[in-house]
Amino acid sequence: MSTAVSSTAAAPPTIPILSGGRWVDSPTKRTSDVFNPSTGQVIAKVPLCTASEADDVVKAAADAGPAWAATPVVERARVLFKFRELLMQRFDEVARLVTREHGKTLAEARASVQRGVEVVEFACGIPSLLMGQSLPDVARNVDCETVRHPLGVCVGITPFNFPAMVPMWMFPVAITCGNTFVLKPSEKVPLSANLLGQLLMDAGLPPGVFNIVHGGKEVVDALLTHEFVRAISFVGSTAIAKYVYETGTKHGKRVQSAGGAKNHLIIMPDADLDQAVAALQASAFGCAGERCMAGSVAVPVGDVAEKFVDRLCEKASQMTVGPTDTGAEVDIGPLITAAHRDRVAGYLDVAKKEGATVALDGRKDLPANGFFVRPSVVDMVEPEMQLARDEIFGPVLSVVRANSLERALAVGKKCPYGNGASIFTNSGYAARQFKQHFNAGMIGINVGVPAPMAWFPFTGWNQSFFGDLHVQGQEGIQFYTQQKTITTRWFATAAESHADPIWRSK
């Protein structure tokens, strides 16, 4: 195939990989179905490539490395400027492709692509951000300076829930820092990644600087252990994040590995209840709950609990659920697969068995086709219950009631994750206690989804992140470069040693 994304055909097309600047059909006979989650129909086949194919792609990236690293950083940034221009020209096309293969509403897809664009814009400023430090005369006649160098071949292994945004968390920074890049997108959503690859080539990126290989565990393991790979960025579940971190570091790679989450949202008695309910509604049920920053545990404090649950159930029950690819305006789209839909819906039965109260059951009146679950609210959840512990990754919100701020903070303290958390309050004291003491790396105050923008790092804690340097911001630049410190002493010649000091010359 010669294009990144095939046009419509009688049979679902098998999409290519990108290696050394060429779109290549994989010879493998093993493929996986790519669905339109709104309809349940297969729209493409993705090849489950072999370790040998992954090796070829990495070698193509390695071959392109020296010339790209030697390209002046200002010229590298200009390619990113052009890429950003093309992204904006075809913004709606990218967003609609995200909707088609993932199921986000078009508004959600557009917002996610915009967040990716912001990382591209950040990367365009890397010439300033790569500047080192210097200090003349750190000792007598000795100068010292630092400079940053690219690492080499970097790898991104990305999840299904943000097909365009999460890859753009990684490769714009990596390649503008002078590295080459291999992207292994989720086999559930490969189409958006291929379109991004085509736009990069259209922007003038040299062959081999950006590459794409599709596949499953065989390809992932080949990338984690490849001798030419220097750094690995991953976003996904905690179990796989830990595996990626342990395997990659064991083989001498730098690894930043973001895992799952169980994000808590505390509602204090003095909160603006309408604002809090609206924020929780968007946080818990936006993107059908398929995001690592989704609010998944609401913790109302004191006598606000009853009013909060009633009002949230009322608002959530009014949300429209349906296919996102028809042009009709809906609030919530489908989940990614039928299997995932069934897993998410099954937690409502688990809730009943554990003694919680299903205040809003999202399994009723669902569209006939596609993979849908309506917003669901489970009240009277205890922190020890499965609903409070597991990352459900769907539109199911658990409510854990607390009688004090201290009790609410304790609920978070027991959570093994540590991605994000928010508090809704008008009390400066409560907000300060929360941001100082809650057990999470990203904190929101009267903000439903405290995900930072491109200029700040995505700072998950605990089982939500494995590694030292996070994606985005200055930490992203530090991750994709290695620092060199140069100490210099020059000795004067005999003639130079008798010259007048500069301040005495006329």
C-alpha positions in Angstrom: 0.0 0.0 0.0 1.2 3.5 -0.7 -1.0 5.5 1.6 -1.3 5.8 5.4 -5.0 5.0 5.5 -6.9 3.2 2.9 -10.1 4.4 1.4 -13.3 2.4 1.7 -13.3 -1.0 0.1 -15.5 -4.1 -0.2 -13.4 -5.9 2.4 -11.8 -4.2 5.4 -8.3 -3.2 4.4 -5.2 -4.3 6.2 -3.2 -1.3 7.2 0.5 -0.9 6.5 3.5 -0.2 8.7 5.8 2.8 8.2 9.5 1.9 7.9 12.3 4.1 6.7 9.9 6.5 5.0 7.9 3.9 3.1 4.5 2.4 3.8 5.0 -1.4 3.8 2.5 -4.2 3.7 3.3 -6.7 6.5 3.8 -10.2 5.2 2.3 -11.7 8.3 -1.0 -13.6 8.0 -2.0 -12.8 11.6 -4.3 -9.8 11.9 -6.6 -8.2 14.5 -9.9 -6.5 13.8 -10.3 -2.8 14.1 -13.9 -1.9 15.0 -16.1 1.1 14.7 -17.4 0.9 18.3 -20.5 2.9 17.4 -21.7 0.1 15.1 -19.7 -2.9 16.0 -18.6 -3.3 12.4 -15.0 -4.2 11.4 -13.5 -1.3 9.5 -9.9 -2.5 9.1 -7.4 -5.2 9.8 -4.2 -4.5 11.7 -1.2 -6.8 11.1 0.2 -8.5 14.2 3.8 -8.0 13.1 6.7 -10.3 14.1 9.8 -9.6 16.1 11.8 -9.6 12.8 9.6 -6.8 11.4 10.1 -4.8 14.6 13.8 -5.3 14.2 13.7 -4.0 10.7 11.8 -0.9 11.8 14.2 -0.2 14.6 17.2 -0.6 12.3 15.6 1.9 9.9 15.3 4.4 12.7 18.9 3.7 13.8 20.1 4.3 10.2 18.4 7.7 10.1 19.7 8.7 13.5 23.1 10.3 12.8 22.0 12.6 10.1 18.9 13.7 12.0 20.9 14.3 15.2 23.4 16.4 13.2 20.6 18.5 11.7 20.5 21.9 13.5 17.8 22.0 16.1 16.3 25.1 14.5 15.8 23.1 11.3 14.3 20.2 13.2 11.9 22.7 14.9 10.9 24.0 11.4 9.7 20.6 10.5 7.5 20.5 13.6 6.1 24.0 12.7 5.1 22.6 9.3 3.6 19.5 10.9 1.6 21.7 13.2 0.3 23.7 10.2 -0.8 20.4 8.5 -2.4 19.2 11.6 -4.5 22.4 11.8 -5.4 22.2 8.1 -6.7 18.6 8.6 -7.7 19.0 12.2 -11.3 17.8 11.6 -10.2 14.8 9.6 -7.9 13.6 12.4 -10.7 14.2 15.0 -13.3 12.3 12.9 -10.9 9.4 12.5 -10.4 9.3 16.3 -14.2 9.2 16.6 -14.5 6.5 14.0 -12.0 4.0 15.4 -12.4 4.8 19.1 -15.9 6.1 19.6 -15.4 9.4 21.3 -17.9 12.1 20.6 -16.7 14.5 18.0 -16.3 17.2 20.6 -14.2 14.9 22.8 -12.1 13.9 19.8 -11.5 17.5 18.8 -10.5 18.4 22.4 -8.0 15.5 22.5 -6.4 16.4 19.2 -6.1 20.0 20.4 -4.2 18.8 23.5 -1.8 16.9 21.2 -1.3 20.0 19.1 -0.3 21.9 22.2 2.6 19.4 22.7 3.6 20.0 19.1 3.6 23.8 19.8 5.7 23.1 22.9 8.2 21.1 20.9 8.5 23.9 18.4 10.1 25.9 21.2 12.7 23.3 21.9 15.7 25.3 20.5 15.3 27.6 23.5 14.7 24.8 26.0 17.7 22.7 24.9 20.1 25.5 25.8 22.6 24.5 28.4 24.4 26.3 31.2 27.9 27.8 31.4 30.1 29.3 34.1 33.5 30.8 33.1 36.3 30.7 35.7 34.6 28.0 37.9 38.2 27.6 39.0 41.3 29.6 38.0 41.4 29.6 34.2 38.8 26.8 34.1 35.4 27.1 32.4 32.5 24.7 32.7 29.4 24.2 30.5 26.6 21.7 30.0 25.0 20.7 26.7 22.2 18.2 25.9 22.5 15.4 23.3 19.9 13.2 21.8 19.8 9.6 22.9 19.2 7.7 19.6 16.2 5.5 18.9 13.2 6.1 21.1 10.0 4.0 21.3 6.4 4.9 22.1 3.9 2.3 23.1 0.5 3.9 23.3 -3.0 2.9 24.5 -6.4 2.8 22.7 -8.1 5.6 24.6 -6.4 8.6 23.0 -5.3 7.4 19.5 -3.8 10.8 18.5 -3.2 12.7 21.7 -1.0 10.2 23.6 1.4 9.6 20.6 1.7 13.4 20.4 2.7 13.5 24.0 5.8 11.6 23.0 7.2 11.8 19.4 7.1 15.7 18.9 9.5 16.2 21.8 11.6 13.1 21.1 12.3 14.0 17.4 12.8 17.7 17.9 15.4 16.8 20.5 17.2 15.0 17.7 16.1 11.4 18.3 14.5 9.0 15.9 11.2 7.4 16.9 9.3 4.1 16.6 5.6 4.2 17.5 3.7 1.0 18.4 0.1 2.1 18.7 -2.6 0.0 20.2 -3.8 -2.5 17.7 -7.4 -1.4 18.5 -6.8 2.1 17.1 -4.0 2.1 14.5 -5.6 4.4 11.9 -5.0 7.7 13.7 -1.4 6.9 14.2 -0.9 6.1 10.5 -2.5 9.4 9.5 -0.1 11.3 11.9 2.8 9.4 10.2 1.7 10.6 6.8 1.4 14.2 8.0 4.9 14.0 9.4 6.2 12.8 6.0 4.2 15.5 4.2 5.9 18.1 6.6 9.3 17.1 5.2 10.5 14.8 8.0 13.4 12.8 6.6 12.8 9.0 6.0 13.3 6.8 9.0 13.1 9.6 11.6 9.5 8.5 12.5 8.4 4.9 12.0 5.3 2.8 12.9 5.1 -0.9 13.7 1.8 -2.7 14.6 1.4 -5.7 16.7 1.0 -7.3 20.1 3.2 -8.7 22.8 5.8 -10.1 20.4 6.5 -6.7 19.0 6.4 -5.0 22.4 9.0 -7.5 23.8 11.2 -7.0 20.7 11.2 -3.3 21.2 11.8 -3.5 24.9 14.9 -5.6 24.5 16.3 -4.3 21.2 20.0 -3.3 21.4 19.5 -0.1 19.4 16.5 1.2 21.5 17.6 3.8 24.1 14.4 5.0 25.6 10.8 3.8 26.0 7.6 5.7 26.7 4.5 3.8 27.6 0.9 4.6 28.7 -1.5 1.8 29.6 -2.7 -0.4 32.5 -0.7 -0.6 35.7 0.1 -4.3 35.2 1.6 -3.7 31.7 3.3 -0.5 32.8 5.1 -2.3 35.5 6.1 -5.1 33.0 7.3 -2.5 30.5 9.4 -0.7 33.1 11.0 -3.8 34.6 11.8 -5.3 31.2 13.0 -2.1 29.6 15.2 -1.1 32.5 16.6 -4.7 32.8 17.8 -4.2 29.3 19.4 -0.9 29.9 16.7 1.4 28.6 15.4 4.7 30.0 11.7 4.1 30.7 8.8 6.3 31.5 5.8 4.1 32.1 2.4 5.5 33.0 -0.2 3.1 34.4 -3.7 3.0 35.6 -5.6 5.1 38.1 -8.4 5.4 40.6 -9.0 9.1 40.9 -10.9 10.5 43.9 -13.1 13.6 43.8 -14.0 15.1 47.3 -17.1 17.2 47.6 -17.1 19.3 50.8 -20.3 20.6 52.4 -19.5 24.2 51.4 -19.0 23.4 47.7 -21.1 25.0 45.0 -23.1 21.8 44.5 -24.3 22.6 40.9 -20.7 23.3 39.8 -19.4 20.2 41.6 -22.1 17.9 40.0 -21.4 19.3 36.6 -17.7 18.8 37.0 -18.1 15.3 38.3 -20.5 14.4 35.6 -18.0 15.4 32.9 -15.1 13.8 34.8 -16.7 10.4 35.4 -18.7 10.0 32.2 -16.8 12.0 29.6 -15.0 9.9 27.1 -17.2 7.1 28.4 -14.9 6.9 31.4 -12.1 5.5 29.3 -9.3 7.8 30.5 -6.7 7.6 33.2 -7.8 11.0 34.6 -11.5 10.1 34.8 -13.1 10.7 38.2 -13.9 7.2 39.4 -14.5 7.6 43.2 -16.7 10.5 44.5 -16.2 11.2 48.2 -19.0 13.5 49.5 -18.2 14.7 53.0 -20.9 15.0 55.7 -24.5 15.9 55.0 -23.9 16.9 51.4 -23.8 13.2 50.3 -27.6 12.7 50.0 -28.2 15.8 47.9 -25.1 15.1 45.8 -26.0 11.6 44.9 -29.6 12.5 44.0 -28.6 15.5 41.9 -25.8 13.5 40.1 -28.1 10.6 39.3 -30.7 13.1 38.0 -28.2 14.8 35.7 -26.5 11.7 34.6 -29.8 10.0 33.6 -30.5 12.8 31.2 -27.2 12.3 29.3 -27.8 11.1 25.7 -25.9 7.9 24.8 -25.5 6.7 21.2 -23.3 6.4 18.1 -20.8 9.2 17.5 -20.3 8.8 13.8 -23.8 9.8 12.5 -23.6 13.5 13.0 -26.2 13.4 15.8 -25.2 15.2 19.0 -24.7 12.8 21.9 -23.1 13.2 25.3 -21.5 9.7 25.6 -20.3 7.3 22.9 -19.5 3.6 23.0 -16.8 1.7 24.8 -13.9 0.3 22.8 -15.0 -3.4 22.4 -17.9 -5.7 23.3 -15.6 -7.5 25.7 -14.7 -4.3 27.5 -18.4 -3.2 27.6 -19.3 -6.5 29.2 -16.5 -6.2 31.8 -17.6 -2.7 32.8 -21.3 -3.6 33.0 -20.4 -6.6 35.1 -19.2 -4.3 37.9 -22.8 -3.4 38.6 -23.5 -7.0 39.6 -20.3 -7.0 41.6 -21.5 -3.9 43.5 -24.8 -5.6 44.4 -23.0 -8.7 45.7 -20.7 -6.6 47.8 -23.6 -4.8 49.4 -23.3 -1.4 47.7 -26.4 0.3 46.2 -26.7 0.8 42.5 -28.3 4.2 42.4 -28.2 4.5 38.6 -28.0 1.4 36.4 -26.5 2.1 33.0 -27.5 -1.2 31.4 -31.0 -0.1 30.3 -32.4 1.2 27.0 -29.1 0.8 25.1 -28.7 1.2 21.3 -29.1 -2.1 19.4 -25.7 -2.0 17.8 -22.3 -0.9 19.1 -20.7 -1.2 22.6 -22.6 1.0 24.9 -23.1 1.4 28.7 -25.0 4.4 30.1 -23.7 6.4 33.1 -23.9 4.4 36.3 -23.6 5.5 39.9 -23.0 3.1 42.8 -23.6 4.5 46.3 -22.6 3.2 49.7 -19.3 1.8 48.5 -16.7 1.0 51.1 -13.0 1.5 50.4 -12.3 -2.2 50.7 -14.8 -3.2 48.0 -13.8 -4.2 44.5 -15.4 -1.1 43.0 -13.3 1.2 45.0 -10.1 -0.7 44.2 -10.2 -1.8 40.6 -9.7 0.5 37.6 -13.0 0.0 35.9 -12.3 2.3 32.9 -15.9 2.9 32.0 -18.8 5.2 33.0 -19.2 3.8 36.5 -18.8 6.2 39.4 -18.4 4.8 42.9 -19.5 6.9 45.9 -17.6 6.5 49.2 -19.2 8.6 51.9 -17.0 10.3 54.5 -17.9 12.2 57.7 -14.9 14.5 57.6 -12.1 15.9 55.4 -9.6 13.8 57.4 -11.6 10.6 56.6 -11.7 11.6 52.9 -8.0 12.1 52.9 -7.6 8.7 54.5 -9.6 7.0 51.7 -7.1 8.3 49.2 -4.2 7.3 51.4 -5.2 3.6 51.1 -5.4 3.7 47.3 -2.4 2.1 45.6 -2.7 4.4 42.6 -1.8 8.1 42.6 -2.7 9.7 39.3 -5.1 12.6 40.0 -7.6 13.9 42.6 -9.8 16.9 43.0 -11.6 18.7 45.8 -14.7 20.9 45.5 -14.8 23.5 48.2 -14.9 27.3 49.0 -12.6 26.8 52.0 -9.0 27.8 51.6 -8.1 25.7 54.5 -9.7 22.5 53.1 -8.1 23.2 49.7 -4.7 23.6 51.3 -5.0 20.5 53.4 -6.0 18.6 50.3 -3.3 19.7 48.0 -0.7 19.2 50.7 -1.7 15.8 51.8 -3.7 13.9 49.2 -1.9 10.9 47.8 -1.7 11.8 44.1 0.6 13.5 41.7 -1.9 15.8 40.0 -4.3 17.8 42.1 -7.4 19.8 41.1 -9.2 22.4 43.2 -12.7 22.9 41.8 -11.5 21.3 38.7 -12.9 17.9 37.6 -10.0 16.7 35.4 -6.7 18.0 36.8 -4.7 16.9 33.7 -1.9 19.4 33.1 -1.3 21.1 29.8 1.7 20.5 27.6 4.0 22.9 29.5 3.8 20.9 32.7 4.6 17.3 33.4 2.0 14.6 33.7 3.0 13.6 37.2 1.4 10.4 38.3 2.5 8.7 41.6 2.7 5.3 43.1 1.3 2.5 40.9 0.2 5.1 38.3 3.7 5.7 37.2 7.0 3.8 37.0 10.2 5.8 36.3 11.7 9.1 37.2 10.9 11.6 34.4 7.4 12.1 33.2 5.9 13.0 29.8 5.4 16.6 28.8 7.1 19.8 29.9 10.7 20.1 30.8 10.8 16.6 32.2 10.0 15.3 28.7 13.0 17.1 27.3 15.2 15.8 30.1 13.9 12.3 29.4 14.7 12.4 25.6 18.2 13.9 26.0 21.4 13.1 27.9 23.5 15.8 29.5 27.2 16.3 28.9 29.3 18.5 31.2 32.5 20.0 29.7 35.3 21.4 31.8 38.0 23.4 29.9 41.4 24.8 30.8 43.5 26.7 28.2 47.1 27.7 28.9 48.5 30.9 27.5 51.4 30.9 25.1 54.5 32.9 26.1 53.4 35.9 24.0 49.9 35.8 25.4 51.0 35.6 29.0 52.8 39.0 28.7 49.8 40.7 27.0 48.1 43.6 28.9 44.8 42.6 30.5 41.8 43.6 28.4 40.7 46.3 30.9 44.0 48.1 30.5 44.0 48.2 26.8 43.1 51.3 24.9 
